Amino acid sequence: MSGLNKVMIIGNLGADPEMRYTADGTAMTSFRVAASRNYTGSDGERREETEWFAVIAWRKLAELCSQYLHKGSKIYVEGRLKTRSWDTPEGERKYRTEVVAENVLFMDRAPGGSSDQDQGESDLPPEEIPFE
C-alpha cells in the first residue's frame, strides 16, 4: 500500500510571488502563505496563531500564480510536502520543507463582483532542481 502526502491550506500571501526559470526554461513561482487559527486559551483569552508555509508552483500554474496573485491575496493551495537539502559554502547542511502546489484556487473577489475561481494543475517538477 502506498502512502499519502497531501496538504490543504487556506490563507493569505505574505508578499508578492517570485517567479524564476530553471536552466531548461521551466517556470517556477514561490510564495509564502500565512494560515491563522483562533482559539480560546486555558485562561479564557481569545488568541490567534499563525503558521507560515513556503509554496512552490511549477509550469503553467507558476505563470498563473505570478500573474494573478499579490501580497494579501486569499488562496486555497492543495499539494504535497517536499523537503530538500543543500550545503552552504561553510559546509553546513540546511533543510527546507515546502508545499509543492498541485492546485491553487484564487479566493479574492475579482473586480466587477464575480468570484475569481481560476485554478491550475501543475506537472510535477524534476525532483532535484536547486533554486535557492
TORPA-4810 file (N, C-alpha, C, O; in nm, 3 decimals):
<nodes>
NODE_1_0.085_-0.118_0.000_0.000_0.000_0.000_0.089_0.124_0.000_0.184_0.132_0.078_M
NODE_2_0.058_0.219_-0.087_0.138_0.342_-0.091_0.089_0.440_0.015_-0.022_0.427_0.067_S
NODE_3_0.173_0.538_0.046_0.140_0.637_0.148_0.062_0.754_0.089_0.027_0.755_-0.029_G
NODE_4_0.036_0.851_0.174_-0.037_0.971_0.134_0.041_1.092_0.179_0.077_1.103_0.296_L
NODE_5_0.066_1.183_0.088_0.134_1.309_0.117_0.048_1.418_0.057_0.061_1.451_-0.061_N
NODE_6_-0.041_1.476_0.137_-0.139_1.573_0.088_-0.150_1.687_0.188_-0.160_1.664_0.309_K
NODE_7_-0.148_1.809_0.137_-0.159_1.929_0.220_-0.266_2.019_0.159_-0.272_2.036_0.038_V
NODE_8_-0.351_2.075_0.244_-0.451_2.173_0.201_-0.440_2.294_0.293_-0.445_2.280_0.416_M
NODE_9_-0.426_2.412_0.235_-0.407_2.535_0.312_-0.498_2.643_0.256_-0.510_2.658_0.135_I
NODE_10_-0.562_2.717_0.345_-0.632_2.840_0.307_-0.566_2.951_0.387_-0.557_2.944_0.509_I
NODE_11_-0.520_3.053_0.316_-0.453_3.163_0.384_-0.429_3.279_0.291_-0.487_3.287_0.183_G
NODE_12_-0.341_3.369_0.335_-0.311_3.490_0.260_-0.162_3.497_0.229_-0.078_3.456_0.310_N
NODE_13_-0.129_3.551_0.110_0.011_3.568_0.072_0.076_3.676_0.159_0.016_3.781_0.184_L
NODE_14_0.198_3.649_0.204_0.272_3.744_0.286_0.348_3.845_0.204_0.386_3.950_0.255_G
NODE_15_0.372_3.817_0.076_0.444_3.907_-0.015_0.406_3.867_-0.157_0.345_3.762_-0.180_A
NODE_16_0.442_3.950_-0.252_0.418_3.917_-0.392_0.495_3.790_-0.429_0.605_3.769_-0.379_D
NODE_17_0.439_3.706_-0.517_0.510_3.585_-0.561_0.637_3.622_-0.637_0.646_3.728_-0.698_P
NODE_18_0.735_3.533_-0.633_0.859_3.550_-0.708_0.867_3.442_-0.814_0.866_3.323_-0.784_E
NODE_19_0.875_3.484_-0.940_0.880_3.388_-1.050_1.023_3.381_-1.104_1.090_3.483_-1.121_M
NODE_20_1.068_3.258_-1.129_1.200_3.234_-1.186_1.187_3.124_-1.291_1.082_3.061_-1.306_R
NODE_21_1.295_3.103_-1.362_1.300_2.995_-1.460_1.422_2.908_-1.431_1.528_2.960_-1.398_Y
NODE_22_1.406_2.777_-1.444_1.519_2.687_-1.428_1.608_2.696_-1.552_1.573_2.763_-1.649_T
NODE_23_1.722_2.629_-1.547_1.816_2.633_-1.659_1.753_2.584_-1.789_1.791_2.629_-1.897_A
NODE_24_1.657_2.491_-1.779_1.593_2.440_-1.901_1.469_2.520_-1.941_1.397_2.482_-2.034_D
NODE_25_1.443_2.632_-1.872_1.333_2.721_-1.908_1.201_2.692_-1.841_1.099_2.750_-1.879_G
NODE_26_1.198_2.603_-1.743_1.075_2.569_-1.672_1.038_2.682_-1.574_1.121_2.723_-1.493_T
NODE_27_0.914_2.730_-1.581_0.867_2.837_-1.491_0.845_2.782_-1.351_0.791_2.673_-1.333_A
NODE_28_0.888_2.860_-1.251_0.869_2.825_-1.111_0.838_2.953_-1.034_0.908_3.053_-1.046_M
NODE_29_0.732_2.949_-0.954_0.695_3.063_-0.872_0.692_3.019_-0.726_0.638_2.913_-0.693_T
NODE_30_0.751_3.100_-0.640_0.749_3.071_-0.497_0.678_3.184_-0.423_0.685_3.301_-0.463_S
NODE_31_0.610_3.148_-0.316_0.543_3.247_-0.233_0.518_3.188_-0.095_0.524_3.066_-0.077_F
NODE_32_0.490_3.274_0.002_0.463_3.229_0.138_0.318_3.258_0.171_0.264_3.364_0.138_R
NODE_33_0.255_3.161_0.239_0.114_3.173_0.276_0.103_3.166_0.428_0.161_3.078_0.492_V
NODE_34_0.029_3.260_0.484_0.001_3.261_0.627_-0.139_3.206_0.650_-0.236_3.255_0.593_A
NODE_35_-0.148_3.104_0.734_-0.277_3.047_0.772_-0.293_3.065_0.922_-0.208_3.022_1.000_A
NODE_36_-0.402_3.129_0.962_-0.424_3.158_1.104_-0.540_3.078_1.159_-0.633_3.040_1.087_S
NODE_37_-0.533_3.054_1.288_-0.645_2.991_1.358_-0.668_3.066_1.487_-0.574_3.113_1.551_R
NODE_38_-0.793_3.076_1.525_-0.831_3.141_1.651_-0.872_3.034_1.750_-0.934_2.934_1.714_N
NODE_39_-0.837_3.056_1.875_-0.875_2.962_1.979_-0.882_3.035_2.113_-0.833_3.147_2.127_Y
NODE_40_-0.944_2.971_2.208_-0.953_3.026_2.343_-0.854_2.951_2.431_-0.859_2.828_2.441_T
NODE_41_-0.764_3.026_2.496_-0.664_2.966_2.584_-0.727_2.917_2.713_-0.844_2.943_2.741_G
NODE_42_-0.648_2.846_2.792_-0.698_2.792_2.919_-0.738_2.903_3.016_-0.813_2.879_3.111_S
NODE_43_-0.687_3.026_2.992_-0.722_3.140_3.077_-0.849_3.211_3.028_-0.889_3.312_3.086_D
NODE_44_-0.912_3.159_2.921_-1.034_3.219_2.868_-1.009_3.330_2.766_-1.105_3.383_2.710_G
NODE_45_-0.884_3.365_2.742_-0.850_3.471_2.645_-0.854_3.417_2.503_-0.810_3.305_2.476_E
NODE_46_-0.907_3.498_2.411_-0.905_3.461_2.269_-0.765_3.486_2.214_-0.704_3.590_2.241_R
NODE_47_-0.715_3.392_2.137_-0.582_3.404_2.080_-0.587_3.370_1.931_-0.677_3.302_1.883_R
NODE_48_-0.487_3.420_1.861_-0.469_3.386_1.720_-0.328_3.330_1.702_-0.232_3.384_1.756_E
NODE_49_-0.319_3.222_1.626_-0.191_3.158_1.600_-0.175_3.151_1.448_-0.265_3.105_1.378_E
NODE_50_-0.061_3.196_1.398_-0.036_3.198_1.254_0.080_3.106_1.219_0.185_3.110_1.283_T
NODE_51_0.059_3.024_1.118_0.163_2.936_1.067_0.196_2.979_0.925_0.106_3.007_0.846_E
NODE_52_0.325_2.984_0.891_0.369_3.024_0.757_0.413_2.902_0.678_0.480_2.813_0.731_W
NODE_53_0.375_2.899_0.550_0.409_2.789_0.460_0.479_2.844_0.336_0.433_2.941_0.276_F
NODE_54_0.590_2.781_0.299_0.658_2.812_0.173_0.593_2.725_0.065_0.581_2.604_0.081_A
NODE_55_0.551_2.789_-0.045_0.481_2.719_-0.152_0.558_2.738_-0.283_0.608_2.847_-0.312_V
NODE_56_0.567_2.631_-0.361_0.630_2.633_-0.492_0.528_2.584_-0.595_0.465_2.480_-0.577_I
NODE_57_0.513_2.661_-0.703_0.427_2.620_-0.814_0.514_2.609_-0.939_0.610_2.684_-0.955_A
NODE_58_0.480_2.516_-1.027_0.560_2.489_-1.146_0.479_2.509_-1.273_0.356_2.501_-1.271_W
NODE_59_0.547_2.536_-1.381_0.498_2.542_-1.517_0.381_2.640_-1.533_0.391_2.754_-1.489_R
NODE_60_0.271_2.597_-1.593_0.157_2.686_-1.620_0.097_2.741_-1.489_0.059_2.858_-1.483_K
NODE_61_0.090_2.657_-1.387_0.039_2.702_-1.257_0.128_2.813_-1.201_0.078_2.908_-1.142_L
NODE_62_0.259_2.802_-1.220_0.353_2.905_-1.175_0.324_3.037_-1.247_0.324_3.143_-1.185_A
NODE_63_0.299_3.030_-1.376_0.270_3.151_-1.453_0.141_3.217_-1.407_0.134_3.339_-1.395_E
NODE_64_0.037_3.136_-1.382_-0.092_3.190_-1.336_-0.076_3.256_-1.198_-0.129_3.365_-1.175_L
NODE_65_-0.005_3.190_-1.108_0.014_3.246_-0.973_0.091_3.377_-0.980_0.057_3.473_-0.912_C
NODE_66_0.195_3.380_-1.062_0.275_3.502_-1.076_0.193_3.616_-1.134_0.210_3.732_-1.095_S
NODE_67_0.104_3.584_-1.226_0.024_3.686_-1.294_-0.088_3.740_-1.205_-0.113_3.861_-1.206_Q
NODE_68_-0.156_3.655_-1.130_-0.279_3.697_-1.062_-0.267_3.717_-0.911_-0.352_3.783_-0.852_Y
NODE_69_-0.165_3.663_-0.848_-0.155_3.676_-0.703_-0.068_3.795_-0.664_0.020_3.837_-0.739_L
NODE_70_-0.095_3.847_-0.546_-0.016_3.958_-0.491_-0.023_3.952_-0.339_-0.102_3.875_-0.283_H
NODE_71_0.058_4.030_-0.275_0.059_4.033_-0.129_-0.083_4.052_-0.077_-0.154_4.141_-0.122_K
NODE_72_-0.124_3.968_0.017_-0.257_3.976_0.077_-0.362_3.890_0.009_-0.470_3.871_0.064_G
NODE_73_-0.333_3.837_-0.112_-0.431_3.753_-0.182_-0.472_3.635_-0.095_-0.389_3.571_-0.031_S
NODE_74_-0.602_3.606_-0.094_-0.654_3.489_-0.022_-0.659_3.374_-0.120_-0.716_3.385_-0.229_K
NODE_75_-0.598_3.260_-0.081_-0.591_3.146_-0.171_-0.612_3.015_-0.096_-0.596_3.006_0.025_I
NODE_76_-0.648_2.914_-0.174_-0.652_2.776_-0.129_-0.543_2.704_-0.208_-0.539_2.712_-0.330_Y
NODE_77_-0.455_2.636_-0.138_-0.347_2.561_-0.202_-0.362_2.415_-0.163_-0.380_2.381_-0.046_V
NODE_78_-0.353_2.330_-0.263_-0.354_2.185_-0.240_-0.228_2.130_-0.305_-0.196_2.163_-0.419_E
NODE_79_-0.157_2.047_-0.231_-0.034_1.993_-0.286_0.026_1.887_-0.197_-0.044_1.817_-0.124_G
NODE_80_0.158_1.876_-0.204_0.231_1.777_-0.126_0.351_1.843_-0.062_0.401_1.944_-0.111_R
NODE_81_0.399_1.785_0.048_0.518_1.835_0.115_0.642_1.777_0.050_0.646_1.660_0.013_L
NODE_82_0.743_1.859_0.036_0.872_1.817_-0.019_0.982_1.882_0.065_0.984_2.004_0.080_K
NODE_83_1.072_1.802_0.120_1.186_1.856_0.195_1.309_1.841_0.108_1.338_1.733_0.057_T
NODE_84_1.381_1.948_0.093_1.505_1.944_0.016_1.619_1.990_0.105_1.597_2.055_0.207_R
NODE_85_1.738_1.956_0.066_1.854_1.995_0.145_1.965_2.045_0.053_1.967_2.014_-0.066_S
NODE_86_2.055_2.123_0.109_2.170_2.174_0.036_2.280_2.206_0.137_2.254_2.218_0.256_W
NODE_87_2.400_2.218_0.087_2.514_2.252_0.171_2.552_2.397_0.148_2.561_2.443_0.034_D
NODE_88_2.574_2.470_0.257_2.617_2.609_0.248_2.765_2.613_0.211_2.834_2.511_0.222_T
NODE_89_2.815_2.727_0.167_2.959_2.738_0.138_3.047_2.705_0.260_3.163_2.666_0.247_P
NODE_90_2.989_2.722_0.380_3.062_2.690_0.503_3.056_2.541_0.536_3.114_2.498_0.636_E
NODE_91_2.988_2.462_0.454_2.980_2.318_0.475_2.866_2.275_0.566_2.860_2.158_0.605_G
NODE_92_2.777_2.366_0.600_2.664_2.333_0.687_2.548_2.280_0.603_2.518_2.335_0.497_E
NODE_93_2.484_2.175_0.650_2.370_2.115_0.579_2.243_2.190_0.621_2.215_2.201_0.740_R
NODE_94_2.167_2.241_0.524_2.041_2.312_0.550_1.926_2.231_0.492_1.943_2.159_0.394_K
NODE_95_1.808_2.246_0.555_1.687_2.176_0.511_1.574_2.276_0.500_1.568_2.373_0.575_Y
NODE_96_1.484_2.251_0.407_1.365_2.334_0.392_1.250_2.246_0.345_1.264_2.170_0.249_R
NODE_97_1.137_2.256_0.414_1.018_2.183_0.375_0.922_2.281_0.308_0.891_2.387_0.362_T
NODE_98_0.875_2.244_0.189_0.789_2.331_0.110_0.664_2.255_0.066_0.662_2.132_0.063_E
NODE_99_0.562_2.330_0.032_0.442_2.273_-0.028_0.459_2.286_-0.179_0.473_2.396_-0.232_V
NODE_100_0.457_2.174_-0.249_0.460_2.175_-0.395_0.314_2.179_-0.439_0.241_2.082_-0.425_V
NODE_101_0.274_2.295_-0.492_0.134_2.317_-0.527_0.093_2.233_-0.647_0.164_2.229_-0.749_A
NODE_102_-0.019_2.166_-0.635_-0.078_2.091_-0.747_-0.207_2.157_-0.794_-0.249_2.138_-0.908_E
NODE_103_-0.268_2.235_-0.705_-0.392_2.305_-0.737_-0.397_2.431_-0.653_-0.367_2.428_-0.533_N
NODE_104_-0.435_2.543_-0.714_-0.448_2.670_-0.642_-0.579_2.735_-0.682_-0.608_2.750_-0.801_V
NODE_105_-0.658_2.772_-0.583_-0.781_2.849_-0.608_-0.758_2.992_-0.561_-0.713_3.014_-0.449_L
NODE_106_-0.788_3.087_-0.647_-0.779_3.229_-0.611_-0.913_3.267_-0.549_-1.016_3.265_-0.617_F
NODE_107_-0.912_3.303_-0.422_-1.037_3.321_-0.347_-1.081_3.467_-0.335_-1.190_3.493_-0.285_M
NODE_108_-0.999_3.562_-0.378_-1.039_3.702_-0.372_-1.149_3.730_-0.471_-1.162_3.664_-0.574_D
NODE_109_-1.228_3.829_-0.440_-1.331_3.870_-0.534_-1.266_3.950_-0.644_-1.187_4.041_-0.619_R
NODE_110_-1.300_3.916_-0.768_-1.246_3.987_-0.883_-1.319_4.120_-0.901_-1.434_4.133_-0.859_A
NODE_111_-1.254_4.219_-0.962_-1.324_4.345_-0.992_-1.449_4.316_-1.075_-1.446_4.232_-1.165_P
NODE_112_-1.557_4.383_-1.043_-1.682_4.360_-1.113_-1.774_4.268_-1.036_-1.886_4.242_-1.080_G
NODE_113_-1.728_4.216_-0.922_-1.815_4.142_-0.833_-1.817_3.992_-0.850_-1.873_3.922_-0.765_G
NODE_114_-1.757_3.938_-0.957_-1.760_3.793_-0.972_-1.644_3.732_-0.894_-1.541_3.796_-0.872_S
NODE_115_-1.662_3.610_-0.852_-1.557_3.542_-0.777_-1.453_3.486_-0.873_-1.488_3.416_-0.968_S
NODE_116_-1.327_3.517_-0.850_-1.220_3.470_-0.936_-1.177_3.333_-0.888_-1.099_3.322_-0.793_D
NODE_117_-1.227_3.230_-0.950_-1.201_3.094_-0.907_-1.106_3.023_-1.003_-1.112_2.901_-1.016_Q
NODE_118_-1.018_3.100_-1.073_-0.923_3.036_-1.164_-0.841_2.935_-1.086_-0.802_2.959_-0.972_D
NODE_119_-0.815_2.825_-1.148_-0.731_2.726_-1.084_-0.644_2.662_-1.189_-0.672_2.670_-1.308_Q
NODE_120_-0.538_2.600_-1.144_-0.449_2.533_-1.236_-0.396_2.407_-1.174_-0.394_2.391_-1.052_G
NODE_121_-0.353_2.319_-1.260_-0.287_2.198_-1.212_-0.148_2.197_-1.271_-0.129_2.231_-1.388_E
NODE_122_-0.053_2.157_-1.192_0.085_2.158_-1.238_0.128_2.019_-1.282_0.073_1.918_-1.239_S
NODE_123_0.227_2.017_-1.369_0.301_1.894_-1.392_0.405_1.894_-1.282_0.460_1.999_-1.248_D
NODE_124_0.434_1.780_-1.226_0.530_1.777_-1.118_0.670_1.805_-1.172_0.703_1.761_-1.282_L
NODE_125_0.751_1.878_-1.096_0.884_1.918_-1.143_0.985_1.806_-1.129_0.962_1.710_-1.056_P
NODE_126_1.097_1.820_-1.199_1.208_1.729_-1.170_1.244_1.746_-1.023_1.245_1.858_-0.973_P
NODE_127_1.273_1.640_-0.955_1.288_1.642_-0.810_1.409_1.720_-0.758_1.402_1.775_-0.648_E
NODE_128_1.516_1.726_-0.831_1.638_1.782_-0.774_1.682_1.909_-0.846_1.797_1.919_-0.889_E
NODE_129_1.594_2.005_-0.860_1.632_2.132_-0.923_1.662_2.232_-0.811_1.570_2.270_-0.739_I
NODE_130_1.786_2.275_-0.796_1.816_2.375_-0.693_1.768_2.511_-0.739_1.791_2.551_-0.853_P
NODE_131_1.701_2.583_-0.651_1.650_2.714_-0.691_1.663_2.816_-0.581_1.598_2.920_-0.587_F
NODE_132_1.743_2.791_-0.482_1.763_2.892_-0.378_1.897_2.955_-0.392_1.932_3.043_-0.313_E
</nodes>
